[in-house]
Amino acid sequence: MNILQINSSARSTGSESTRLADKIVSGLTADNAGALVTRRDLASQPHPAIDEAALGALFTPADQRTSEQAARVALDDALIAQVLAADVIVIGAPMYNFGITTQLKTWFDAIARAGVTFRYSASGPEGLLKHKKVFVTLSRGGVHRNGASDSQVPYLITFLGFLGLTDVSFVYSEGHGLGPEAVAKAKAQADADIEAALA
């Protein structure tokens, strides 16, 4: 089993979404001897955002790219290769201002490539990252699950599904801005949900 863990919190330490992602990966490796784990911390290993130069590189045929353009595309190629090799993807996704982090959006932009991770056909778009399991750990200051204020999960379902990633389990840890009691309860519930998901 190849496991890819993506930590998208702006914090490299003390992140609840990362703690939960670590817990899932620990459970998976305990149950799958010889599992290989690749971790990418988008806080300590930030990926460049898409800009005009990046778009120019991506839309230039490979044999016509400058050395700078080839180097820029290679950065995205490396992330795509990790995703293609993974059997399981574990994403730590804290909620920032009702959405995903800038770090995660940049990673999403890098791995979404026509003809590689999705394609357009006569019947519409088709995701090419099929038959992979995805876990997403969600940490929030408030309580948003299944509410109108949760624009994060619908977006994640849409984007991941667009790439063919439809087997997605979400783990919620909410209420971290509501005091110590709420935090303790949220962590305990999230830990229990992970144990149930991995059972």
Residue, then its C-alpha position, 0 to 999 in steps of 0.5 A: m500500500n502506498i499512502l500519500q499524506i497531505n498536510s495543508s495547515a499553515r502550521s507545521t506543528g500544533s495543527e488538529s487536522t494534521r494530528l488526525a491525518d497522522k492518526i489515520v496514517s498510523g492506523l493504516t500502516a499498523d494494519n498494512a505491513g510494508a506500507l510506504v508513506t509519503r508526507r508533504d507538509l505544504a507549510s514547510q514545503p510550499h508549492p508555487a501558486i499558478d501565475e502567468a509564467a506557470l500558465g505559459a509553461l504548462f501550455t507550451p509544448a514540452d519540446q518548446r519550453t525554456s529551461e525555466q518553463a521546464a523546471r516550473v512544470a517539473l514541480d507540478d509533475a512531481l506532485i502528480a507522480q505522488v498522487l498517481a502512485a498512491d493507493v490511499i490519500v490522506i488530506g488534512a484540511p482545516m477550515y480557513n474563512f469557510g474554505i480550504t487553505t491557500q496551501l491546499k488550493t495551490w496543491f489542487d491546482a498543481i495536480a489537476r491536469a487535463g489528459v493526466t488526472f482528468r480528461y474531457s470527452a464527448s459526454g463531459p469530464e472524466g476523472l482519471l484518478k480512480h480506485k483510490k481511497v481518500f480520507v479528509t480530516l477537517s478541523r474548524g473553529g465553529v460548528h458547520r457540519n451539514g450547515a449552510s456555512d460549510s462551503q468547504v465539504p461541497y467544494l472538496i466533494t466536487f473537486l475530488g470527484f472531478l478527478g475520479l476520487t469518489d471514495v472519500s471519508f470525512v473526519y470532523s473536529e469542530g468547535h475549537g473556538l468554543g472553549p476547552e470543553a468543546v475542544a476536548k469533546a471534538k477531539a474525542q469524537a474525531d478519534a472515535d470516528i477514525e477508529a470506526a472508519l479504519a475498523 
